Amino acid sequence: MDMSTSSPVITDPVSISPPLLGSLTSNMMPFSVMSGGCSSPGMNVSASRRKIEEVLVNGLLDAMKSSSPRKKHNLAFGPGGSPDEDPAYTAWMSKCPSALTSFKQIVANAHGRKIAVFLDYDGTLSPIVDDPDKAFMSPAMRAAVRNVAKYFPTAIVSGRSRKKVCEFVKLKELCYAGSHGMDIVTSAPEHNTEKGKEANLFQPALEFLPMIDEVSKSLLEATSGIKGANVENNKFCVSVHYRNVAEKDWKVVARLVNEVLEAFPRLKVTNGRMVLEVRPVIDWDKGKAVEFLLQSLGLNDSENVIPIYIGDDRTDEDAFKVLRERNCGYGILVSQVPKDTEAFYSLRDPSEVMAFLNSLVRWKKHSL
Ligand SMILES: O=P(O)(O)OC[C@H]1O[C@H](O[C@H]2O[C@H](CO)[C@@H](O)[C@H](O)[C@H]2O)[C@H](O)[C@@H](O)[C@@H]1O
C-alpha cells in the first residue's frame, strides 16, 4: 500500500532496526522448537526466522513507499498546478502557516535578541534531484546564505558527509554539522561569542568509522545488481538511494539492506526522501547537534537567543522537536504536502527558503 495517498497527513515512519532481528529470533527459538508439528525443529526455527525477516522487510518497504510523496502530489496538481488547489494542504497550512506570510510575527519577538540560523542542505538549500552528486546550490542561494551568515550565527546541519556538504555550499563563514550531526566543526569565528575559543571538532560516533566503511562496502556489493541503486558513504552514516530504482525492485533493496544489517547489530536504518539511512545506534541526531552548536557557540541563553531551523526531512524533525521542547525559536518545515511535524511554520521549496533568508537580512539591516 502506498501510504502517501492513504491519508492527507503523512506520518513519517519511525526508524527500523534490523538488528532487532537477532534478539527477536533468539527469543523465539524455544517456542518454535517446542511448537512441534514439524519433524525437524531446525526447519521450524528457520521458518520463524523467515517470517520475522519478512515482517522487517515489509516494514522497511512501507517506510520506503511513504518517504517521498512529493512527486505524486505534484502530478496530482497537474502541470503548472499548485498545492493551493489541494484542500488538505490548505487545511494543514492553518496549523503550519507560511514563514513568509508570518514573517512579521517571527521577527516581532526578535528585537534585542539574537537570531541563530540552522539550515538543512538537500531539499532546503538545493532542490531534490535524481543524482545526489548533482544537488548543486544556486549562486543566488549561496549569496543569500552568505548574507545571512554576515548577520546571524549560521550552521548547516546535513545528512551528507561534512566534506561533501562543504563542497556544495562553499562558504567559510558558517559552521558545518555533517553525517546527521555526527561530525561538527564550529569554526565561524565572528559569531563564536566565547572569545578565544578554538574551532572545535566534535565526532560522537568516531568509534564507528571502520564499521561504517565496512557496511558501506557490503551495501555497495549487495546492491550492485540493482539498476538505479546508489550507495553514498557519508562518513558516519551511509545512504542507500532508491530514487532511481524501479518500484517493483524496492522490496529487493529492502531485503538486501536488511540482510547486510544483520551482521551489524550496532547500526540501524532510518528513512529519508527515497533513501534508507544506515547509521550508528547512538543517541545522537540533528536535534542533539543543534543543542551542541547552541552550547558551543555561546548561544544557549534561551531568553535572548532565537534559533530558527529550516529543513525538509524526517531527520529534521529531531531539531524541530528540540526547539519546541525548549520553547524557544522556530522550526520551519520545507514541504509541498501536509505532514505531521514539530515545526511551527512551513515554506514550500528552496526558492521560498531563499526569499525567507533574504527577508531576514533585510529586516536585520533595517533594525540596526
Ligand atoms: O540532511 P540533508 O542535507 O537533507 O541530507 C539528507 C540526504 O540528502 C541527499 O539525498 C536526498 O537528496 C538527493 C539529491 O537531491 C536525492 O537524490 C535523494 O533522493 C534525497 O534523499 C543525500 O544524497 C543523502 O546522502 C542525505 O542523507
The ligand as a Tripos MOL2 file, in Angstrom:
@<TRIPOS>MOLECULE
LIG
   27    28     1     0     0
SMALL
NO_CHARGES

@<TRIPOS>ATOM
      1 O1         20.1160   16.2560    5.7110 O.co2     1 LIG1
      2 P1         20.1750   16.5620    4.2570 P.3       1 LIG1
      3 O2         21.1870   17.6100    3.9050 O.co2     1 LIG1
      4 O3         18.8140   16.9020    3.7080 O.co2     1 LIG1
      5 O4         20.6330   15.1970    3.5710 O.3       1 LIG1
      6 C1         19.7330   14.0960    3.5100 C.3       1 LIG1
      7 C2         20.1140   13.2180    2.3390 C.3       1 LIG1
      8 O5         20.1620   14.1080    1.2100 O.3       1 LIG1
      9 C3         20.6270   13.5910   -0.0180 C.3       1 LIG1
     10 O6         19.6250   12.7560   -0.5770 O.3       1 LIG1
     11 C4         18.4540   13.4770   -0.9380 C.3       1 LIG1
     12 O7         18.7740   14.4310   -1.9720 O.3       1 LIG1
     13 C5         19.2640   13.8330   -3.2140 C.3       1 LIG1
     14 C6         19.6530   14.9610   -4.1450 C.3       1 LIG1
     15 O8         18.6080   15.8550   -4.3610 O.3       1 LIG1
     16 C7         18.1720   12.9340   -3.7930 C.3       1 LIG1
     17 O9         18.6220   12.3320   -4.9960 O.3       1 LIG1
     18 C8         17.8240   11.8430   -2.7540 C.3       1 LIG1
     19 O10        16.7400   11.0670   -3.2320 O.3       1 LIG1
     20 C9         17.4030   12.5130   -1.4200 C.3       1 LIG1
     21 O11        17.1850   11.5370   -0.4340 O.3       1 LIG1
     22 C10        21.9260   12.8460    0.1520 C.3       1 LIG1
     23 O12        22.3060   12.2850   -1.0650 O.3       1 LIG1
     24 C11        21.8530   11.8380    1.2610 C.3       1 LIG1
     25 O13        23.0920   11.2140    1.4440 O.3       1 LIG1
     26 C12        21.4820   12.5640    2.5310 C.3       1 LIG1
     27 O14        21.4330   11.6820    3.6220 O.3       1 LIG1
@<TRIPOS>BOND
     1     1     2 2
     2     2     3 1
     3     2     4 1
     4     2     5 1
     5     5     6 1
     6     6     7 1
     7     7     8 1
     8     7    26 1
     9     8     9 1
    10     9    10 1
    11     9    22 1
    12    10    11 1
    13    11    12 1
    14    11    20 1
    15    12    13 1
    16    13    14 1
    17    13    16 1
    18    14    15 1
    19    16    17 1
    20    16    18 1
    21    18    19 1
    22    18    20 1
    23    20    21 1
    24    22    23 1
    25    22    24 1
    26    24    25 1
    27    24    26 1
    28    26    27 1
@<TRIPOS>SUBSTRUCTURE
     1 LIG1         1 GROUP 0 **** ****
